[in-house]
C-alpha cells in the first residue's frame, strides 16, 4: 500500500533575508569604523588656503592650555623627544612624519619645541591647518 504524507513538514526555516540583513549591518559598521578617529584632541586650528596631505605617523597636539599630547596621551615638554621616538619605533614607517596639531592659542615656543624634537630625531614635520577655501 502506497501511503504518502500529504503535508510534508519542512523543519528548516527560510534564512535568505537574514543573510541580506547581516551583510548590510557588516557594511554599515565597516563604514562607521573608518570615519571614527580615536586620536582626536579637540582643537581650533589655524586656517590656510592650500591643503597638504601627509601620512600621519605621529600626531603631536598642543591645546589652548599649552598642554602637549602625543596621540591622545598627555606628555610634558621635557619627555617629548623620547615619547615621539617610541611612537615612531612602534609604527616602523619608511618615511615617518610628525603632524603638529596646534590650537590657535598655542604659543610659537611650544610649536618650535615640537619641531626641534622632531628635527633632532631627523623626522619630517607637518603643521595641520584647516582648509579655508571651503
Order of alpha helices (4+ residues) and beta strands (2+ residues): alpha-beta-beta-beta-beta-alpha-beta-alpha-beta-beta
